[in-house]
Amino acid sequence: MLEIFAKSASEVVGDKIPQGELNMQAILNWAYAILGIVAVIGIIFGAVVWTTSQGDPAKIKKGRDAVLFAVIGLVIVGLATVMTNFIINSGSGQ
């Protein structure tokens, strides 16, 4: 089983792995998807804390801040996705 690690990825998988920029774009898209999911979970968490605060100002602030920061993170991930896809696609002539 360890000999699989000694081979290159193209030898193990064949031609199924895109090369160069496309491979970097796929990795970045996966990372952005995971970060987007984390941000949505943060929004849900903050909303639950906020709605279950029962008027406690500290819990309201904690929930509101969690939602705000998660939304800001989601916007940043969206902008990063657009920017990196634009840069990768403009550099590859697509």
MDTraj code that builds the backbone (N, CA, C; nanometers):
import mdtraj as md
import numpy as np

residues = "MET LEU GLU ILE PHE ALA LYS SER ALA SER GLU VAL VAL GLY ASP LYS ILE PRO GLN GLY GLU LEU ASN MET GLN ALA ILE LEU ASN TRP ALA TYR ALA ILE LEU GLY ILE VAL ALA VAL ILE GLY ILE ILE PHE GLY ALA VAL VAL TRP THR THR SER GLN GLY ASP PRO ALA LYS ILE LYS LYS GLY ARG ASP ALA VAL LEU PHE ALA VAL ILE GLY LEU VAL ILE VAL GLY LEU ALA THR VAL MET THR ASN PHE ILE ILE ASN SER GLY SER GLY GLN".split()
xyz = np.array([
    [0.0817, -0.1186, 0.0000],
    [0.0000, 0.0000, 0.0000],
    [0.0869, 0.1261, 0.0000],
    [0.2017, 0.1236, 0.0626],
    [0.2859, 0.2419, 0.0692],
    [0.3460, 0.2790, -0.0653],
    [0.3540, 0.1824, -0.1572],
    [0.4104, 0.2153, -0.2875],
    [0.3224, 0.3144, -0.3647],
    [0.1956, 0.3263, -0.3262],
    [0.1077, 0.4222, -0.3919],
    [0.1535, 0.5654, -0.3634],
    [0.2157, 0.5878, -0.2467],
    [0.2636, 0.7204, -0.2124],
    [0.3919, 0.7557, -0.2861],
    [0.4646, 0.6566, -0.3334],
    [0.5894, 0.6810, -0.4042],
    [0.5641, 0.7219, -0.5493],
    [0.4441, 0.6950, -0.6008],
    [0.4122, 0.7291, -0.7386],
    [0.3547, 0.8694, -0.7457],
    [0.3631, 0.9280, -0.8634],
    [0.3016, 1.0595, -0.8806],
    [0.1509, 1.0424, -0.8933],
    [0.0810, 1.1508, -0.8755],
    [-0.0650, 1.1457, -0.8806],
    [-0.1140, 1.1016, -1.0174],
    [-0.0479, 1.1439, -1.1235],
    [-0.0934, 1.1062, -1.2573],
    [-0.0710, 0.9577, -1.2845],
    [0.0305, 0.8976, -1.2201],
    [0.0523, 0.7537, -1.2365],
    [-0.0552, 0.6739, -1.1642],
    [-0.1020, 0.7236, -1.0520],
    [-0.2020, 0.6519, -0.9732],
    [-0.3408, 0.6673, -1.0340],
    [-0.3779, 0.7888, -1.0688],
    [-0.5138, 0.8166, -1.1139],
    [-0.5243, 0.8172, -1.2652],
    [-0.4177, 0.8400, -1.3340],
    [-0.4228, 0.8484, -1.4791],
    [-0.4414, 0.9921, -1.5226],
    [-0.5166, 1.0107, -1.6293],
    [-0.5377, 1.1448, -1.6848],
    [-0.6575, 1.2156, -1.6236],
    [-0.7076, 1.1702, -1.5105],
    [-0.8260, 1.2295, -1.4497],
    [-0.7947, 1.3561, -1.3714],
    [-0.6675, 1.3814, -1.3431],
    [-0.6299, 1.5001, -1.2669],
    [-0.5934, 1.6104, -1.3647],
    [-0.6657, 1.7245, -1.3603],
    [-0.6279, 1.8363, -1.4467],
    [-0.4936, 1.8944, -1.4033],
    [-0.4194, 1.9445, -1.4981],
    [-0.2849, 1.9936, -1.4696],
    [-0.2833, 2.1453, -1.4570],
    [-0.1794, 2.1994, -1.3947],
    [-0.1527, 2.3422, -1.3905],
    [-0.2580, 2.4245, -1.3209],
    [-0.3048, 2.5270, -1.3909],
    [-0.3988, 2.6220, -1.3324],
    [-0.5316, 2.5573, -1.2963],
    [-0.5756, 2.4634, -1.3771],
    [-0.7043, 2.4001, -1.3490],
    [-0.6997, 2.3245, -1.2173],
    [-0.5874, 2.2633, -1.1883],
    [-0.5733, 2.1922, -1.0627],
    [-0.5767, 2.2900, -0.9455],
    [-0.5093, 2.4028, -0.9567],
    [-0.5101, 2.5045, -0.8515],
    [-0.6509, 2.5615, -0.8356],
    [-0.7198, 2.5818, -0.9449],
    [-0.8561, 2.6341, -0.9387],
    [-0.9483, 2.5353, -0.8677],
    [-0.9325, 2.4079, -0.8934],
    [-1.0146, 2.3076, -0.8265],
    [-0.9873, 2.3048, -0.6766],
    [-0.8621, 2.3151, -0.6390],
    [-0.8264, 2.3161, -0.4971],
    [-0.8853, 2.4390, -0.4285],
    [-0.8711, 2.5546, -0.4917],
    [-0.9253, 2.6777, -0.4336],
    [-1.0776, 2.6721, -0.4244],
    [-1.1434, 2.6185, -0.5269],
    [-1.2892, 2.6089, -0.5221],
    [-1.3353, 2.5189, -0.4086],
    [-1.2631, 2.4096, -0.3850],
    [-1.2967, 2.3231, -0.2703],
    [-1.2786, 2.3984, -0.1395],
    [-1.1687, 2.4711, -0.1273],
    [-1.1430, 2.5465, -0.0043],
    [-1.2511, 2.6518, 0.0177],
    [-1.2896, 2.7214, -0.0890],
    [-1.3938, 2.8233, -0.0754],
    [-1.5277, 2.7609, -0.0395],
    [-1.5570, 2.6442, -0.0938],
    [-1.6826, 2.5764, -0.0596],
    [-1.6850, 2.5388, 0.0883],
    [-1.5746, 2.4876, 0.1379],
    [-1.5672, 2.4503, 0.2798],
    [-1.5802, 2.5740, 0.3679],
    [-1.5117, 2.6821, 0.3309],
    [-1.5220, 2.8056, 0.4083],
    [-1.6632, 2.8638, 0.4029],
    [-1.7296, 2.8505, 0.2897],
    [-1.8679, 2.8961, 0.2789],
    [-1.9602, 2.8168, 0.3693],
    [-1.9394, 2.6861, 0.3764],
    [-2.0197, 2.6014, 0.4649],
    [-1.9962, 2.6394, 0.6106],
    [-1.8701, 2.6645, 0.6462],
    [-1.8384, 2.7073, 0.7833],
    [-1.9074, 2.8392, 0.8150],
    [-1.9100, 2.9317, 0.7193],
    [-1.9759, 3.0606, 0.7413],
    [-2.1262, 3.0431, 0.7609],
    [-2.1878, 2.9563, 0.6830],
    [-2.3314, 2.9315, 0.6993],
    [-2.3599, 2.8684, 0.8349],
    [-2.2745, 2.7771, 0.8779],
    [-2.2898, 2.7180, 1.0113],
    [-2.2763, 2.8262, 1.1181],
    [-2.1840, 2.9203, 1.0981],
    [-2.1687, 3.0325, 1.1910],
    [-2.2929, 3.1192, 1.1957],
    [-2.3554, 3.1416, 1.0805],
    [-2.4796, 3.2192, 1.0771],
    [-2.5897, 3.1465, 1.1542],
    [-2.6010, 3.0174, 1.1323],
    [-2.7032, 2.9387, 1.2028],
    [-2.6770, 2.9392, 1.3529],
    [-2.5511, 2.9190, 1.3925],
    [-2.5157, 2.9211, 1.5342],
    [-2.5509, 3.0553, 1.5972],
    [-2.5109, 3.1631, 1.5319],
    [-2.5399, 3.2961, 1.5841],
    [-2.6892, 3.3228, 1.5941],
    [-2.7640, 3.2764, 1.4955],
    [-2.9088, 3.2961, 1.4979],
    [-2.9737, 3.2191, 1.6121],
    [-2.9253, 3.0983, 1.6368],
    [-2.9800, 3.0192, 1.7478],
    [-2.9482, 3.0859, 1.8816],
    [-2.8251, 3.1318, 1.8983],
    [-2.7873, 3.2009, 2.0223],
    [-2.8708, 3.3271, 2.0399],
    [-2.8887, 3.4011, 1.9325],
    [-2.9640, 3.5259, 1.9376],
    [-3.1103, 3.5008, 1.9738],
    [-3.1716, 3.4002, 1.9103],
    [-3.3143, 3.3753, 1.9356],
    [-3.3399, 3.3093, 2.0702],
    [-3.2411, 3.2421, 2.1257],
    [-3.2598, 3.1780, 2.2559],
    [-3.2014, 3.2607, 2.3701],
    [-3.1711, 3.3873, 2.3445],
    [-3.1072, 3.4710, 2.4455],
    [-3.2017, 3.5107, 2.5586],
    [-3.3297, 3.5068, 2.5362],
    [-3.4307, 3.5416, 2.6366],
    [-3.4064, 3.6801, 2.6963],
    [-3.3656, 3.7727, 2.6132],
    [-3.3478, 3.9106, 2.6575],
    [-3.2166, 3.9410, 2.7258],
    [-3.1289, 3.8420, 2.7412],
    [-2.9985, 3.8652, 2.8042],
    [-2.9102, 3.9446, 2.7074],
    [-2.8722, 4.0674, 2.7458],
    [-2.7946, 4.1516, 2.6535],
    [-2.6622, 4.0896, 2.6082],
    [-2.5968, 4.0160, 2.6947],
    [-2.4690, 3.9538, 2.6577],
    [-2.4901, 3.8473, 2.5502],
    [-2.5958, 3.7670, 2.5652],
    [-2.6231, 3.6629, 2.4653],
    [-2.6716, 3.7235, 2.3345],
    [-2.7487, 3.8317, 2.3429],
    [-2.7932, 3.8993, 2.2206],
    [-2.6722, 3.9507, 2.1441],
    [-2.5784, 4.0141, 2.2157],
    [-2.4573, 4.0658, 2.1506],
    [-2.3743, 3.9521, 2.0921],
    [-2.3615, 3.8427, 2.1659],
    [-2.2842, 3.7287, 2.1167],
    [-2.3460, 3.6730, 1.9888],
    [-2.4773, 3.6557, 1.9879],
    [-2.5452, 3.6030, 1.8699],
    [-2.5376, 3.6980, 1.7519],
    [-2.5611, 3.8270, 1.7771],
    [-2.5559, 3.9270, 1.6708],
    [-2.4156, 3.9356, 1.6120],
    [-2.3146, 3.9342, 1.6982],
    [-2.1764, 3.9397, 1.6494],
    [-2.1414, 3.8159, 1.5670],
    [-2.1876, 3.6986, 1.6119],
    [-2.1597, 3.5753, 1.5374],
    [-2.2216, 3.5818, 1.3981],
    [-2.3449, 3.6293, 1.3891],
    [-2.4105, 3.6417, 1.2586],
    [-2.3368, 3.7443, 1.1732],
    [-2.3028, 3.8585, 1.2306],
    [-2.2338, 3.9642, 1.1562],
    [-2.0993, 3.9160, 1.1030],
    [-2.0197, 3.8533, 1.1886],
    [-1.8880, 3.8071, 1.1461],
    [-1.8977, 3.6954, 1.0423],
    [-1.9968, 3.6087, 1.0565],
    [-2.0140, 3.5010, 0.9588],
    [-2.0570, 3.5576, 0.8231],
    [-2.1422, 3.6584, 0.8231],
    [-2.1831, 3.7212, 0.6973],
    [-2.0645, 3.7927, 0.6329],
    [-1.9854, 3.8620, 0.7134],
    [-1.8650, 3.9271, 0.6601],
    [-1.7704, 3.8219, 0.6011],
    [-1.7532, 3.7105, 0.6715],
    [-1.6696, 3.6022, 0.6198],
    [-1.7230, 3.5447, 0.4901],
    [-1.8547, 3.5303, 0.4807],
    [-1.9159, 3.4785, 0.3591],
    [-1.8945, 3.5742, 0.2419],
    [-1.9035, 3.7035, 0.2667],
    [-1.8783, 3.8029, 0.1622],
    [-1.7322, 3.7965, 0.1178],
    [-1.6408, 3.7836, 0.2131],
    [-1.4981, 3.7753, 0.1797],
    [-1.4696, 3.6504, 0.0967],
    [-1.5299, 3.5377, 0.1347],
    [-1.5106, 3.4139, 0.0578],
    [-1.5660, 3.4301, -0.0831],
    [-1.6816, 3.4935, -0.0958],
    [-1.7388, 3.5166, -0.2280],
    [-1.6502, 3.6045, -0.3148],
    [-1.5996, 3.7126, -0.2564],
    [-1.5100, 3.8012, -0.3311],
    [-1.3794, 3.7312, -0.3684],
    [-1.3266, 3.6510, -0.2765],
    [-1.2028, 3.5775, -0.3057],
    [-1.2254, 3.4775, -0.4188],
    [-1.3410, 3.4138, -0.4199],
    [-1.3736, 3.3192, -0.5265],
    [-1.3768, 3.3899, -0.6615],
    [-1.4462, 3.5019, -0.6661],
    [-1.4569, 3.5768, -0.7916],
    [-1.3194, 3.6249, -0.8374],
    [-1.2414, 3.6792, -0.7454],
    [-1.1103, 3.7333, -0.7834],
    [-1.0145, 3.6246, -0.8315],
    [-1.0057, 3.5139, -0.7585],
    [-0.9106, 3.4099, -0.8000],
    [-0.9546, 3.3425, -0.9292],
    [-1.0850, 3.3203, -0.9473],
    [-1.1305, 3.2622, -1.0735],
    [-1.1037, 3.3564, -1.1900],
    [-1.1208, 3.4867, -1.1684],
    [-1.0905, 3.5847, -1.2732],
    [-0.9419, 3.5834, -1.3070],
    [-0.8574, 3.5819, -1.2051],
    [-0.7123, 3.5836, -1.2280],
    [-0.6673, 3.4564, -1.2976],
    [-0.7149, 3.3418, -1.2523],
    [-0.6744, 3.2146, -1.3131],
    [-0.7241, 3.2064, -1.4578],
    [-0.8485, 3.2464, -1.4809],
    [-0.9032, 3.2381, -1.6172],
    [-0.8415, 3.3412, -1.7100],
    [-0.8071, 3.4597, -1.6616],
    [-0.7441, 3.5585, -1.7493],
    [-0.6005, 3.5192, -1.7815],
    [-0.5352, 3.4495, -1.6908],
    [-0.3980, 3.4061, -1.7167],
    [-0.3884, 3.2883, -1.8100],
    [-0.4961, 3.2078, -1.8175],
    [-0.4911, 3.0886, -1.9021],
    [-0.5519, 3.1130, -2.0398],
    [-0.6017, 3.2347, -2.0645],
    [-0.6555, 3.2671, -2.1959],
    [-0.7953, 3.2155, -2.2204],
    [-0.8688, 3.1843, -2.1152],
    [-1.0057, 3.1326, -2.1329],
    [-1.1047, 3.2455, -2.1319],
])
top = md.Topology()
chain = top.add_chain()
for i, resn in enumerate(residues, 1):
    res = top.add_residue(resn, chain, resSeq=i)
    for name in ("N", "CA", "C"):
        top.add_atom(name, md.element.get_by_symbol(name[0]), res)
traj = md.Trajectory(xyz[None], top)
